[in-house]
Amino acid sequence: MTGIQKLAAQARNQQQAFREARADPNYLGEGTYSRVFKYQYPDGTVVARKEFRLGMQSDKNFEASMMKKVGLHTNVIRMISQGDNFIDYEFLPKKDLRSFKHTPEYDTVTGEQAVQIIDGCLRGLEHIHKAINKAHFDIKPENILLTNQLQPKIADLGIVKGLDGVRHPHGTAAYMPPELFSQQLTDFRVDVYSLGVTMNEFIMGYHPFLRTKEDWQKNPEEMKKLMQVKAKDRVTLDNPKIQVSEHILALVREMMEPTLALRPSVSRCLEFLSVEDTQMQVQHLTEAHEHLQKQNTQQHTDIQAKDQQIRELHQAVRDLKSQKAQEIQTLTTQHVEEIQRLKHQLDESILLKTNHAFKRPAAPTPEIPRWQQTEWKYSSRDEVSMAFIAKRLNLDAEIFVAMEVAQFLRQIYIKQEPAPLTEYAQEFLEKLEDKKGNFSKSGIVELLLGCCLGITHTRDGAVNLICKCQTNGKSIRGKDTLHDHYTRMMVNGVIPQDFIQTDPHDSPPPDVIQFRTKRVSNIQPDTSNGASCSVRQADIQPDTSNIASSSVCQSDIEPGEIPQDDQATSESTWLQGNFKLSDEKVAAVKEFAKNIQLTEQHARDALLTADHVRRAKAGIECTLDSAVSRFFSTIHEQEGISNVGPMTLLLSIACLAFTGHIKSTVHLLGEFQVQGKEFRNWETLRKSLVRKKSLIPPILITD
């Protein structure tokens, strides 16, 4: 069976289902493209479900979008929810105007209730026109529903259209204005004409032009030809079935004006109705006045005097209200100005106290990072760095796919419409979604993290870019997992040193710590200002004052030679640039951090700090990551400049994971300085490590 045959079979099946639905007790009606039946939710809520025919998905989506734009209004049907091929509306037991005409209740409708229905329809049309700037084009009795209180609600916004270029018949022929048949331009008053024909039929009990059963049974083309002739005639409203005033009958005639230029607008019709209310009130007062005159002509003078007194009293009340309103407005303005002045003073006081407490000015409003701007693309330098990462991960063939996926995540992150993914990129995402894969070995996650670093150039930015974006309702990876991958990549030298930059939105600006190659065994720590330590780039400088006395200096290292000290032998590999720390040692450092009441984040930052210290020791050019600078500053804020607390001990264990020797670790940490002073006395570090040796995981010690 071909595709066309399948569609034809589906269409026949749906037509059969529509015919069978008419026998359903919940069946309410049907149109050209849909049927409506009563439906009940599990919680007992009853709705009117409009089910669309096969292939009408676009019509359903268009009608749902129009209903959302129209929103809530007393005289517009309310949309409850929507599905793949249906829309649920509020259920009204009175149904529509045409069905209501065939009920006994129709015979008891009063003129005031008829005016209420006309007024509600006009207000509903006015709201629709303003909300979507489109005309309804299908106002008829079937599309005006009634509540129990005979409050009208306009329904079926499926064929609403703008007014530009509408010159052909559009809607139901029996209710279309003449200008549509003659292919002339129209405006919002096309709905006024259709409503006038509908109200004429409701008040008189019959259609103004189609009087016989044969007229209603004509096919659409014959109906259009008939209405094209009859719609140009002006109608007379004699002997209405619902007793309304001549004023209302005149309004309905004006709404059915064949000439568009002479037909009133919706707002003009509403003004016409308001005049009707005023005239009715005046008429009642006049009749009462005449009745009083007939009862007692002698009291006519007194009545006039009382009327004058009432007018004067009303005028006095209006004057008093106006005076009080002005006084209230003046007081309100004064109170608002006083509140704003006090609020401004309070804000300034809080700002001054806050700045005084933190001893720094208020932070400026952050600018949007360049990578979050719409017009952004990879630079050639970024592409070279990402190619280096792919090569280190042995995933050269996946680099362009990973770059496409990273760009896709960036567009989602900044809420920009993403470009469609290629087939290879979709396969790449499927690999990320497979939670059973061993990504730490395959390198897929590390490669994507590297490509995201090529966008943000910061650790926190790349991690947020991945973990805040979701596929199938779930995050690609957690933040802690991505931090572990980043730490491993930094420790193993996968990420180039100049690839990471500062980002004021994610973390504090990093401080560059230069390694000091001079031995400091004879220098005592300075504890004169141990209360606090503020790390700045200007305070952390290499010590070149006594290069001749240093045991190891840059000029003594030949190209390709590994720098050594008293504890580092020629067999040591931890000073090489491509040295990689095993997963077991990383896990051991995290476990040690947990044992001393610190977090895994502290362990990751300590490993990054130890790796930078190791690279500086080996003479490898490096710039500290922001996390390393933050970790080093935290040590001095919490422990001062000479104490060996948990943070310093954790940094020592991280260095021990690289060196494997306590003595090498002591000298490694003892040979760099901050603010012109050594970080810690090497003897103090050695004693601390010896005392805690029982807590050190055996895998970290090789001697």
C-alpha positions as CSV (number, residue, x, y, z in Angstrom):
1,M,0.0,0.0,0.0
2,T,1.5,3.4,-1.0
3,G,1.7,6.4,1.2
4,I,-1.2,8.1,-0.7
5,Q,-3.4,5.0,-0.2
6,K,-2.6,4.9,3.5
7,L,-3.6,8.6,3.8
8,A,-6.8,7.9,1.9
9,A,-7.7,5.0,4.1
10,Q,-7.0,7.1,7.2
11,A,-9.3,9.8,5.9
12,R,-12.1,7.3,5.2
13,N,-11.7,5.9,8.7
14,Q,-11.9,9.3,10.3
15,Q,-15.0,10.2,8.2
16,Q,-16.7,7.0,9.4
17,A,-15.7,7.9,13.0
18,F,-17.2,11.3,12.6
19,R,-20.5,9.8,11.3
20,E,-20.7,7.3,14.1
21,A,-20.0,10.1,16.6
22,R,-23.3,11.8,15.9
23,A,-25.0,9.0,17.8
24,D,-22.9,9.6,20.8
25,P,-25.0,11.2,23.7
26,N,-22.0,13.6,24.3
27,Y,-22.0,14.8,20.7
28,L,-22.5,18.6,20.5
29,G,-21.9,19.4,16.8
30,E,-19.4,19.6,13.9
31,G,-18.1,21.9,11.3
32,T,-16.1,21.6,8.1
33,Y,-12.8,20.8,9.8
34,S,-13.8,19.5,13.2
35,R,-16.4,18.1,15.6
36,V,-17.3,19.0,19.2
37,F,-18.4,16.7,21.9
38,K,-18.7,16.8,25.7
39,Y,-15.7,15.5,27.6
40,Q,-15.1,15.0,31.4
41,Y,-11.7,15.1,33.1
42,P,-10.7,12.6,35.8
43,D,-11.3,15.3,38.4
44,G,-14.8,15.8,37.3
45,T,-14.3,19.0,35.2
46,V,-16.6,19.0,32.1
47,V,-15.2,20.7,28.9
48,A,-16.3,21.0,25.3
49,R,-13.6,19.1,23.3
50,K,-13.1,20.3,19.7
51,E,-11.4,17.5,17.7
52,F,-9.9,18.4,14.3
53,R,-10.0,16.2,11.2
54,L,-6.9,14.4,9.8
55,G,-4.4,16.8,8.3
56,M,-5.8,19.8,10.1
57,Q,-2.9,20.1,12.6
58,S,-1.9,23.5,11.3
59,D,-5.5,24.8,11.7
60,K,-5.6,23.5,15.3
61,N,-2.2,25.2,16.1
62,F,-3.4,28.5,14.5
63,E,-6.7,28.6,16.4
64,A,-4.8,27.8,19.7
65,S,-2.3,30.6,19.1
66,M,-5.1,33.1,18.4
67,M,-6.9,32.0,21.6
68,K,-3.7,32.6,23.7
69,K,-3.3,36.1,22.2
70,V,-6.9,37.0,22.9
71,G,-6.6,35.8,26.5
72,L,-9.4,36.0,29.0
73,H,-12.6,38.1,28.5
74,T,-16.1,37.9,29.8
75,N,-17.6,37.7,26.3
76,V,-15.0,35.3,24.6
77,I,-15.0,31.5,25.1
78,R,-12.1,30.4,27.4
79,M,-9.6,27.8,26.2
80,I,-8.8,25.2,28.9
81,S,-6.0,23.1,27.3
82,Q,-4.9,21.6,24.0
83,G,-3.5,18.3,22.6
84,D,-2.1,16.9,19.4
85,N,-5.4,17.2,17.5
86,F,-7.9,18.8,19.9
87,I,-8.6,21.9,21.9
88,D,-10.6,21.9,25.1
89,Y,-13.0,24.9,25.8
90,E,-15.2,25.7,28.7
91,F,-18.6,23.9,28.5
92,L,-21.7,26.0,28.3
93,P,-25.0,24.1,28.8
94,K,-27.1,26.6,26.9
95,K,-25.1,25.9,23.7
96,D,-25.4,28.5,20.9
97,L,-28.0,31.0,19.7
98,R,-29.4,28.8,17.0
99,S,-30.0,25.9,19.5
100,F,-31.4,28.3,22.1
101,K,-34.0,29.4,19.6
102,H,-35.6,25.9,19.6
103,T,-36.0,25.8,23.4
104,P,-39.1,27.0,25.4
105,E,-36.9,29.5,27.2
106,Y,-36.5,31.5,24.0
107,D,-40.2,32.5,24.1
108,T,-39.6,34.2,27.5
109,V,-36.6,36.4,26.5
110,T,-37.2,40.0,27.4
111,G,-36.0,43.1,25.6
112,E,-33.5,43.9,28.3
113,Q,-32.0,40.4,27.9
114,A,-31.8,40.9,24.1
115,V,-29.9,44.2,24.7
116,Q,-27.6,42.4,27.1
117,I,-26.7,39.8,24.4
118,I,-26.1,42.5,21.7
119,D,-24.0,44.5,24.2
120,G,-21.9,41.4,25.2
121,C,-21.3,40.4,21.5
122,L,-20.1,43.9,20.7
123,R,-17.7,44.0,23.6
124,G,-16.4,40.6,22.8
125,L,-15.7,41.7,19.2
126,E,-14.0,44.9,20.4
127,H,-11.7,42.9,22.6
128,I,-10.8,40.4,19.8
129,H,-10.1,43.2,17.3
130,K,-7.7,45.0,19.8
131,A,-6.0,41.8,21.0
132,I,-5.0,40.3,17.6
133,N,-5.7,43.1,15.1
134,K,-7.7,40.7,13.0
135,A,-11.4,40.3,12.1
136,H,-13.4,37.2,13.1
137,F,-15.0,36.8,9.6
138,D,-17.4,34.0,10.8
139,I,-19.9,35.6,13.2
140,K,-23.1,33.6,13.1
141,P,-25.6,32.0,15.6
142,E,-23.5,28.8,15.9
143,N,-20.5,30.8,17.1
144,I,-22.2,32.8,19.8
145,L,-22.6,30.6,23.0
146,L,-24.7,31.5,26.0
147,T,-24.2,31.0,29.8
148,N,-27.0,30.2,32.2
149,Q,-27.4,34.0,32.8
150,L,-27.7,34.5,28.9
151,Q,-24.2,36.1,28.9
152,P,-22.9,35.7,25.3
153,K,-19.5,34.3,24.5
154,I,-17.9,34.5,21.0
155,A,-16.3,31.2,19.8
156,D,-14.4,29.7,16.8
157,L,-11.4,31.9,16.0
158,G,-10.3,29.4,13.4
159,I,-10.5,31.6,10.3
160,V,-9.6,35.0,11.7
161,K,-7.6,37.1,9.3
162,G,-5.9,40.4,8.9
163,L,-7.6,43.0,6.8
164,D,-4.8,43.5,4.2
165,G,-5.7,41.9,0.8
166,V,-9.0,40.2,1.9
167,R,-11.2,40.7,-1.2
168,H,-12.9,37.3,-1.7
169,P,-15.8,35.6,0.1
170,H,-14.5,34.4,3.5
171,G,-16.8,32.8,6.1
172,T,-20.4,31.7,6.0
173,A,-22.2,33.0,2.9
174,A,-25.6,33.6,4.8
175,Y,-23.9,36.1,7.1
176,M,-21.3,37.8,4.8
177,P,-21.5,41.5,3.9
178,P,-21.9,42.7,0.3
179,E,-18.3,44.0,-0.1
180,L,-16.9,40.5,0.2
181,F,-19.1,39.2,-2.7
182,S,-18.0,42.2,-4.9
183,Q,-14.3,41.6,-4.0
184,Q,-13.8,45.0,-2.4
185,L,-11.6,45.8,0.5
186,T,-13.2,45.6,4.0
187,D,-12.3,46.4,7.6
188,F,-13.4,45.4,11.1
189,R,-17.0,46.4,10.2
190,V,-17.3,43.1,8.4
191,D,-18.0,41.5,11.8
192,V,-20.6,44.3,12.6
193,Y,-22.6,43.3,9.5
194,S,-22.5,39.6,10.4
195,L,-23.5,40.4,14.0
196,G,-26.4,42.5,12.7
197,V,-27.8,39.6,10.5
198,T,-27.4,37.3,13.5
199,M,-29.2,39.7,15.9
200,N,-31.9,40.3,13.3
201,E,-32.5,36.5,13.1
202,F,-32.5,36.3,16.9
203,I,-35.0,39.1,17.5
204,M,-37.3,38.5,14.6
205,G,-37.1,34.7,14.8
206,Y,-36.1,34.2,11.1
207,H,-33.2,35.1,8.8
208,P,-33.7,38.5,7.0
209,F,-32.9,37.1,3.5
210,L,-33.4,33.3,3.7
211,R,-37.0,32.8,4.5
212,T,-37.8,29.3,3.0
213,K,-36.4,25.9,3.6
214,E,-35.3,25.7,0.0
215,D,-33.0,28.7,0.5
216,W,-31.2,27.0,3.3
217,Q,-30.7,23.8,1.4
218,K,-28.8,25.4,-1.5
219,N,-25.2,24.3,-2.0
220,P,-22.4,26.8,-1.1
221,E,-22.0,28.3,-4.6
222,E,-25.8,28.8,-5.1
223,M,-26.0,30.3,-1.5
224,K,-23.2,32.8,-2.4
225,K,-25.0,33.8,-5.6
226,L,-28.3,34.3,-3.7
227,M,-26.7,36.3,-0.9
228,Q,-24.7,38.4,-3.4
229,V,-28.0,39.7,-4.7
230,K,-30.1,39.9,-1.5
231,A,-27.4,41.3,0.9
232,K,-27.5,44.6,-0.9
233,D,-31.2,45.2,0.1
234,R,-32.1,47.1,3.2
235,V,-34.4,45.2,5.6
236,T,-37.4,46.3,7.7
237,L,-38.0,45.0,11.2
238,D,-41.7,44.7,11.7
239,N,-43.5,42.7,14.4
240,P,-40.3,41.4,16.2
241,K,-40.7,38.2,18.2
242,I,-38.7,39.7,21.1
243,Q,-40.1,43.0,22.2
244,V,-37.3,45.6,22.0
245,S,-37.4,49.4,21.6
246,E,-37.4,51.1,18.3
247,H,-33.9,52.4,19.3
248,I,-32.6,48.8,19.3
249,L,-34.3,48.0,16.0
250,A,-32.7,51.0,14.4
251,L,-29.3,49.9,15.7
252,V,-29.7,46.4,14.1
253,R,-30.7,48.0,10.8
254,E,-27.7,50.3,10.9
255,M,-25.4,47.3,11.6
256,M,-26.8,45.6,8.4
257,E,-26.0,48.7,6.3
258,P,-25.0,47.3,2.8
259,T,-22.5,50.2,2.2
260,L,-19.3,49.8,4.2
261,A,-18.7,53.5,4.5
262,L,-22.1,54.1,6.1
263,R,-21.9,51.1,8.4
264,P,-21.2,52.0,12.1
265,S,-18.1,50.6,13.9
266,V,-18.1,48.4,17.0
267,S,-17.3,51.4,19.3
268,R,-20.1,53.5,17.6
269,C,-22.6,50.7,18.2
270,L,-21.6,50.6,21.9
271,E,-22.1,54.3,22.2
272,F,-25.5,53.8,20.5
273,L,-26.5,51.3,23.2
274,S,-25.4,53.6,26.0
275,V,-27.6,56.4,24.6
276,E,-30.5,53.8,24.7
277,D,-29.9,53.3,28.4
278,T,-30.0,57.0,29.1
279,Q,-33.1,57.5,27.1
280,M,-34.9,54.7,28.9
281,Q,-34.0,56.3,32.3
282,V,-35.3,59.7,31.1
283,Q,-38.5,58.1,29.8
284,H,-39.2,56.4,33.2
285,L,-38.6,59.7,35.0
286,T,-40.9,61.6,32.6
287,E,-43.7,59.1,33.0
288,A,-43.5,59.3,36.8
289,H,-43.4,63.1,36.7
290,E,-46.5,63.2,34.5
291,H,-48.3,60.7,36.7
292,L,-47.7,62.9,39.7
293,Q,-48.9,65.9,37.8
294,K,-52.2,64.1,37.0
295,Q,-52.7,63.1,40.6
296,N,-52.3,66.5,42.1
297,T,-51.9,69.5,39.9
298,Q,-51.8,71.7,43.0
299,Q,-48.5,70.3,44.1
300,H,-46.8,71.1,40.8
301,T,-45.1,74.2,42.2
302,D,-43.8,72.2,45.2
303,I,-42.5,69.5,43.0
304,Q,-40.6,72.0,40.9
305,A,-39.2,73.5,44.1
306,K,-38.1,70.1,45.3
307,D,-36.6,69.3,41.9
308,Q,-34.6,72.5,42.1
309,Q,-33.5,71.6,45.6
310,I,-32.5,68.1,44.5
311,R,-30.5,69.6,41.5
312,E,-28.8,72.0,43.9
313,L,-28.0,69.2,46.3
314,H,-26.6,67.1,43.5
315,Q,-24.4,70.0,42.4
316,A,-23.3,70.5,46.0
317,V,-22.4,66.8,46.3
318,R,-20.5,66.9,43.0
319,D,-18.6,70.0,44.1
320,L,-17.8,68.4,47.5
321,K,-16.6,65.2,45.8
322,S,-14.4,67.2,43.4
323,Q,-12.9,69.1,46.3
324,K,-12.3,66.0,48.3
325,A,-10.8,64.2,45.3
326,Q,-8.3,67.1,44.8
327,E,-7.4,67.1,48.4
328,I,-6.8,63.3,48.4
329,Q,-4.7,63.6,45.2
330,T,-2.6,66.4,46.8
331,L,-2.1,64.3,50.0
332,T,-1.3,61.2,48.0
333,T,1.3,63.1,45.9
334,Q,2.9,64.5,49.0
335,H,3.0,61.1,50.7
336,V,4.5,59.4,47.7
337,E,7.2,62.0,47.4
338,E,7.9,61.7,51.1
339,I,8.1,57.9,50.9
340,Q,10.4,58.1,47.9
341,R,12.6,60.6,49.7
342,L,12.8,58.4,52.8
343,K,13.5,55.3,50.6
344,H,16.3,57.1,48.8
345,Q,17.8,58.1,52.2
346,L,17.5,54.6,53.5
347,D,19.1,53.1,50.3
348,E,22.0,55.6,50.6
349,S,22.4,54.7,54.3
350,I,22.4,51.0,53.6
351,L,24.9,51.5,50.7
352,L,27.2,53.5,52.9
353,K,27.1,51.0,55.7
354,T,27.6,48.1,53.3
355,N,30.6,49.8,51.6
356,H,32.0,50.7,55.0
357,A,31.6,47.1,56.3
358,F,33.3,45.5,53.3
359,K,35.7,48.5,52.7
360,R,35.1,48.5,49.0
361,P,32.8,50.4,46.6
362,A,29.6,48.9,45.2
363,A,30.3,46.5,42.4
364,P,29.6,47.9,38.9
365,T,26.9,46.3,36.8
366,P,28.5,43.4,35.0
367,E,28.7,43.5,31.3
368,I,27.5,40.6,29.1
369,P,30.4,38.3,28.2
370,R,31.4,38.3,24.6
371,W,30.5,34.6,24.1
372,Q,26.9,35.3,25.3
373,Q,26.4,37.8,22.5
374,T,24.4,36.7,19.4
375,E,27.2,37.5,16.9
376,W,30.0,35.2,18.1
377,K,32.2,32.5,16.5
378,Y,35.4,30.6,17.3
379,S,38.7,32.4,16.7
380,S,41.5,30.7,14.9
381,R,43.5,30.6,18.1
382,D,40.6,28.8,19.8
383,E,40.4,26.2,17.0
384,V,44.2,25.5,17.4
385,S,43.9,25.0,21.2
386,M,40.9,22.8,20.8
387,A,42.7,20.7,18.2
388,F,45.5,20.3,20.7
389,I,43.0,19.1,23.3
390,A,41.5,16.6,20.8
391,K,45.0,15.3,19.9
392,R,45.9,14.8,23.6
393,L,42.6,12.8,24.0
394,N,43.2,10.8,20.8
395,L,39.9,12.1,19.4
396,D,41.1,14.2,16.4
397,A,38.2,12.9,14.2
398,E,35.6,14.1,16.7
399,I,36.8,17.7,17.1
400,F,34.5,19.3,14.5
401,V,31.4,17.4,15.8
402,A,32.2,18.4,19.4
403,M,32.6,22.1,18.3
404,E,29.2,22.0,16.7
405,V,27.6,20.5,19.8
406,A,29.3,23.1,22.0
407,Q,28.0,25.9,19.8
408,F,24.5,24.3,20.0
409,L,24.7,24.3,23.8
410,R,25.8,28.0,23.7
411,Q,22.8,29.0,21.6
412,I,20.4,27.2,24.0
413,Y,22.2,28.8,27.0
414,I,21.7,32.4,25.7
415,K,18.1,31.5,24.6
416,Q,18.8,31.8,20.9
417,E,17.2,29.7,18.2
418,P,19.8,26.9,17.6
419,A,20.8,25.7,14.2
420,P,19.7,22.2,13.3
421,L,22.2,19.5,14.4
422,T,23.8,17.3,11.8
423,E,23.4,13.5,12.0
424,Y,27.0,13.2,13.4
425,A,26.3,15.8,16.1
426,Q,23.1,13.9,17.1
427,E,25.1,10.7,17.4
428,F,27.6,12.6,19.6
429,L,24.8,13.7,21.9
430,E,23.5,10.1,22.0
431,K,26.9,9.1,23.3
432,L,26.6,11.7,26.0
433,E,23.1,10.5,27.0
434,D,24.4,6.8,27.4
435,K,25.1,6.8,31.1
436,K,26.6,3.3,30.9
437,G,29.5,4.4,28.7
438,N,33.0,4.8,30.3
439,F,33.5,8.4,29.4
440,S,36.7,8.9,31.6
441,K,38.5,6.6,29.1
442,S,36.8,7.4,25.9
443,G,37.3,11.2,26.4
444,I,33.9,12.3,24.9
445,V,33.0,14.4,27.9
446,E,36.5,15.9,28.2
447,L,36.4,16.8,24.5
448,L,33.1,18.6,24.8
449,L,34.3,20.4,28.0
450,G,37.4,21.5,26.0
451,C,35.2,22.9,23.2
452,C,33.1,24.7,25.8
453,L,36.3,26.2,27.3
454,G,37.0,27.4,23.8
455,I,33.8,29.4,24.0
456,T,33.9,30.7,27.6
457,H,37.7,30.5,28.5
458,T,36.7,29.9,32.1
459,R,36.2,26.8,34.1
460,D,32.9,27.9,35.7
461,G,31.5,29.2,32.5
462,A,32.2,25.9,30.6
463,V,30.8,23.8,33.4
464,N,27.6,26.0,33.6
465,L,27.3,25.9,29.8
466,I,27.1,22.0,29.9
467,C,25.3,21.3,33.2
468,K,22.5,24.0,32.7
469,C,21.6,22.6,29.3
470,Q,19.3,19.6,29.2
471,T,18.5,16.8,26.7
472,N,15.3,14.8,27.1
473,G,14.6,16.7,30.3
474,K,17.8,15.7,32.0
475,S,21.2,17.5,32.5
476,I,24.1,16.2,30.4
477,R,26.4,16.0,33.4
478,G,26.4,17.2,37.0
479,K,28.6,20.1,38.1
480,D,30.8,17.9,40.5
481,T,31.4,15.4,37.7
482,L,32.4,18.2,35.3
483,H,34.8,19.7,37.9
484,D,36.4,16.3,38.2
485,H,36.9,16.1,34.5
486,Y,38.4,19.6,34.4
487,T,40.8,18.8,37.3
488,R,42.0,15.7,35.6
489,M,42.5,17.6,32.3
490,M,44.5,20.3,34.0
491,V,46.6,17.9,36.1
492,N,47.3,15.8,33.0
493,G,48.3,18.8,30.9
494,V,45.4,18.3,28.3
495,I,44.4,22.0,28.5
496,P,46.9,24.6,27.3
497,Q,48.0,27.1,30.0
498,D,47.0,30.2,28.0
499,F,43.6,28.8,27.2
500,I,42.0,29.8,30.5
501,Q,41.1,33.5,31.1
502,T,39.3,35.4,33.8
503,D,35.6,36.0,33.9
504,P,34.2,38.5,36.5
505,H,30.8,36.8,36.2
506,D,32.0,33.3,37.4
507,S,34.9,33.7,39.8
508,P,37.3,36.3,41.4
509,P,40.2,37.5,39.2
510,P,43.2,35.1,39.5
511,D,46.5,36.1,41.1
512,V,49.7,35.0,39.3
513,I,52.0,33.2,41.7
514,Q,55.6,32.9,40.5
515,F,57.7,30.0,41.8
516,R,60.8,30.9,43.7
517,T,63.8,28.7,42.8
518,K,66.0,30.1,45.6
519,R,66.3,27.8,48.7
520,V,64.7,29.4,51.8
521,S,65.9,27.1,54.6
522,N,67.6,30.0,56.3
523,I,64.7,32.4,56.1
524,Q,62.3,32.6,59.1
525,P,58.6,33.3,58.7
526,D,57.2,36.7,59.3
527,T,54.3,36.6,61.7
528,S,54.0,40.3,62.5
529,N,50.9,40.6,60.5
530,G,49.2,37.2,60.7
531,A,45.7,38.5,61.1
532,S,45.0,38.7,57.4
533,C,46.6,38.2,54.1
534,S,45.4,39.9,50.9
535,V,46.9,38.3,47.8
536,R,47.5,40.6,44.9
537,Q,49.4,40.1,41.7
538,A,51.8,42.9,42.6
539,D,52.7,41.2,45.9
540,I,53.6,37.9,44.3
541,Q,56.9,38.2,42.4
542,P,59.8,36.0,41.6
543,D,62.9,36.4,43.9
544,T,65.9,37.2,41.8
545,S,67.9,39.1,44.4
546,N,70.3,36.2,45.0
547,I,70.4,34.0,42.0
548,A,74.0,33.1,42.6
549,S,73.2,31.4,45.9
550,S,70.2,29.4,44.7
551,S,70.6,25.7,44.3
552,V,68.5,25.5,41.2
553,C,67.8,28.4,38.8
554,Q,66.5,28.7,35.3
555,S,69.9,29.4,33.8
556,D,71.3,26.2,35.2
557,I,68.7,24.1,33.3
558,E,69.6,22.9,29.9
559,P,66.9,22.4,27.3
560,G,65.0,19.2,27.9
561,E,66.6,18.7,31.3
562,I,64.4,18.1,34.4
563,P,65.3,20.4,37.4
564,Q,66.2,18.5,40.6
565,D,66.8,19.2,44.2
566,D,68.3,17.2,47.1
567,Q,65.3,14.9,47.2
568,A,64.4,14.7,43.5
569,T,66.5,12.1,41.6
570,S,67.0,11.8,37.9
571,E,64.4,9.1,37.8
572,S,61.7,11.5,39.1
573,T,59.0,12.0,36.4
574,W,56.7,14.3,38.2
575,L,58.7,17.3,37.0
576,Q,58.1,16.5,33.4
577,G,55.5,18.6,31.5
578,N,53.4,15.6,30.3
579,F,53.3,14.0,33.8
580,K,49.8,12.6,34.5
581,L,48.4,11.8,37.9
582,S,46.6,8.5,38.2
583,D,42.9,8.2,39.1
584,E,43.7,6.3,42.2
585,K,45.9,9.1,43.6
586,V,43.2,11.7,42.8
587,A,40.6,9.6,44.7
588,A,43.0,9.2,47.6
589,V,43.4,13.0,47.9
590,K,39.6,13.4,47.9
591,E,39.3,10.7,50.6
592,F,41.9,12.5,52.7
593,A,40.0,15.8,52.3
594,K,36.8,14.1,53.5
595,N,38.7,12.7,56.6
596,I,39.8,16.2,57.6
597,Q,36.2,17.6,57.2
598,L,36.8,19.3,53.8
599,T,34.9,18.9,50.5
600,E,35.7,17.4,47.2
601,Q,35.8,20.9,45.7
602,H,38.6,21.7,48.1
603,A,40.4,18.6,46.9
604,R,40.1,19.5,43.3
605,D,41.3,23.1,43.9
606,A,44.3,21.7,45.9
607,L,45.2,19.3,43.1
608,L,45.2,22.3,40.6
609,T,47.3,24.4,43.0
610,A,49.8,21.5,43.4
611,D,50.0,21.0,39.7
612,H,50.8,24.7,39.1
613,V,53.4,24.6,41.8
614,R,54.9,21.5,40.2
615,R,55.0,23.2,36.8
616,A,56.6,26.3,38.2
617,K,59.3,24.1,39.9
618,A,60.0,22.5,36.6
619,G,60.4,25.9,34.9
620,I,57.3,25.4,32.7
621,E,55.6,28.7,31.9
622,C,52.2,28.7,33.6
623,T,49.4,31.1,34.8
624,L,47.3,30.2,37.8
625,D,43.7,29.4,37.2
626,S,41.1,31.4,39.2
627,A,40.2,28.4,41.3
628,V,43.9,28.1,42.3
629,S,44.2,31.7,43.2
630,R,40.9,31.5,45.2
631,F,42.2,28.3,47.1
632,F,45.5,30.0,47.9
633,S,43.8,33.2,49.2
634,T,41.5,31.0,51.3
635,I,44.5,29.5,53.0
636,H,45.8,32.8,54.1
637,E,42.3,34.1,55.1
638,Q,41.6,31.1,57.3
639,E,45.1,30.1,58.6
640,G,47.2,33.3,58.4
641,I,50.7,33.3,57.0
642,S,52.5,30.8,59.2
643,N,50.0,28.3,60.7
644,V,49.6,24.8,59.2
645,G,45.9,24.1,59.2
646,P,43.6,21.8,57.3
647,M,43.8,23.7,54.0
648,T,47.7,23.8,54.1
649,L,47.7,20.1,55.0
650,L,45.4,19.3,52.1
651,L,47.7,21.2,49.7
652,S,50.7,19.3,51.1
653,I,48.9,16.0,50.5
654,A,48.1,17.1,46.9
655,C,51.8,17.9,46.3
656,L,52.7,14.5,47.9
657,A,50.5,12.8,45.3
658,F,52.9,14.2,42.6
659,T,56.2,13.7,44.4
660,G,55.7,10.6,46.4
661,H,58.2,11.7,48.9
662,I,57.6,13.8,52.1
663,K,61.0,15.6,51.8
664,S,60.4,16.5,48.2
665,T,56.9,17.8,49.1
666,V,58.4,19.9,52.0
667,H,61.0,21.5,49.7
668,L,58.5,22.0,46.9
669,L,56.2,24.0,49.1
670,G,59.0,25.8,50.9
671,E,60.5,27.3,47.8
672,F,57.9,29.9,46.8
673,Q,56.9,33.1,48.5
674,V,54.0,35.6,48.8
675,Q,54.5,39.3,49.5
676,G,58.2,38.8,49.7
677,K,58.0,36.1,52.4
678,E,58.1,32.3,52.2
679,F,54.7,30.5,52.2
680,R,55.5,28.2,55.1
681,N,58.7,27.2,56.9
682,W,59.8,23.9,55.5
683,E,60.6,22.4,58.9
684,T,57.1,23.2,60.1
685,L,55.6,21.5,57.1
686,R,57.8,18.4,57.6
687,K,56.8,18.0,61.2
688,S,53.1,18.4,60.3
689,L,53.3,15.7,57.6
690,V,55.2,13.3,59.9
691,R,52.6,13.7,62.6
692,K,49.8,13.1,60.1
693,K,51.6,10.2,58.4
694,S,49.2,7.6,59.8
695,L,46.3,9.4,58.0
696,I,48.1,9.7,54.7
697,P,46.9,7.1,52.1
698,P,49.7,4.6,51.5
699,I,49.3,4.9,47.7
700,L,50.6,8.5,47.9
701,I,54.0,7.6,49.6
702,T,56.6,5.7,47.5
703,D,59.5,5.9,50.0
